[in-house]
Amino acid sequence: MIQIPAHSDRSLLAVSLALFAAAGGIATPTDSVVPTAAGTAVAIGGVYAVSRFAAAVSRKRLAVASLSLWCGFLAVAGVHALETSAFAAVSSASSPVFAIALGALTWATLLSACSSTVFLAFREYGVTPDADAAEDAVVENDSDYSVR
């Protein structure tokens, strides 16, 4: 078994957040197919990074991370509930840059929270790659019980 250093799980989560933010930044400004496809491809990389993170941490730590990510998303959703033009007027950045940054942050928190929750559910319900092999053994009668 390969041991994973303790600091690598945090970097995997940071990489996934960055990839999800990049996907949101790519797909937010336009509604055309090419940026959406590129954003989807980058988001797939983010899901892979979350899967590696989920495999590297304990179930309790994954649950805490998932809850924290959902709280972060709710905080970002609160910004959406307010008038975003008010924030754009206060910030020194222009409105399109603020909209792209807010979209990227929203994508990063939402997709990270969703994917970490899905991988937590997989762990809770015991979904493993060997699940099909056990069903095949029952169908083929390759069990430990003898049939007389």
N, C-alpha and C positions, 0 to 999 in steps of 0.2 A: 504494500500500500504506500502510495506517495504522500508524504507529509506536506501540508500546505502551510507556509508561514502565516502567523496571526495577522500581520499587516496587509496581506494580499487580499483578504476578503473586503476590506474597506476600499481598496483601490478598484476592485471589481465593481462595487456599487457606484463608486465615483465615475468609472468609465461608462457604466450603463446610464447614469444620469446625464452625462455629457452626450452620449449618443442619442438619447431620447430628446434632449434639448436641441441638438443639431437637426434631428428629424423634424421637430416642430418648427424650427427656424427656416428650414428649407420649404416646408409645405404651407406655412402660414400666409406668406404674402400673396400668393397667386392660387388660382383654382385650375391650373392646367395639369395635364396628365404627367408630364415629365418631372416637375418638381414633386408631385405626389408620389410617383413611383420611386424617385430617389429618396424621399423621406421614408417611405416604407422599407426600402432596403437598409437604410441606416438604422431604423427602428428594430429590424430583425437582429442586427448586431447587438443592440441594447438588450433585447430579450435573451440572447445567448449569454451576455455578460451577467444578467440577473440569474440565469440558470446555473452558471458557474459559482456565483455568490451563494445561491441557495444550497448547492452541494457542499460548499466549504464551511458553512456555519451550522450550529445546532438548531434544533427546531424552535427552541425558546428564543434564540437570538433572531431567527428569521421572523418569528411572530412579532417581536418588538420592532424590528426594522419595518415590517409591513404596516404596523399600526402607526409608526412615526411618519412613514411616507404618506399614509392617508391623512394624517393631521396636517402635514405640509400641503397636500393638495387642497384640503378644505380652506387653509389660509389663503392660498392663491385664488381659489374660487371666490373668496370674499372680496378680493380685489376686482374680480369680474363683476360682482354684484354692484360695486360702486361705479360711478361714471369714470371710464378710463380716460376721457379727455381731460378731466380734472387733474389726474396724475400726470398726464402728458404736459399740461400747462405748467405744472409745478416743477417738473424735472427739466434739466438743461438739455436733454436729448429731444430730438424732433419726434413728432407723433408717429411716423412710420417705424422708426427705430424702436420706440416704446412698444408699439403693437407687436412687432416681431419678437422682441425680448419677452413680452408677456405671454405670447403664444408658445415660445420655446420653453419657458418656465412651466406653463400649464401642461404641455405635452410631457415634459420630463417628470413632473410629479405624478400625473395621472397614470402614465404608462408604467412607471416604476412601481407605483402602488398596486396597480392591477396585476402586473406580472409577478411581483413578490407574493401577492395573495394567492395567485394560481399555483405557484410552486409550493407554497405552504399547504394548500389543499391537497396537492399531490402527495406530499409527505404525510399529512394527517390520515389520508385514506389508503396509504400504503401502495400507491401506484409505483410499480417497478418494471423494468424492462423484462423481467422473468415472468410476468403475469400470464402471458399467452402460453408459455411453456407448461405451466401448471394445468391450464385448461386442456391442452393437447394431451397431457398425460392421463387425464380422467377419460377423455374421449377414446383414447387408444387403449384404455384399461391397463396402464402401466403404473398401477398403484402398489402400495405395500401389502395390500390385502389379497389373499389368494381366493380365487373363485373355484368352487367345487361343483 
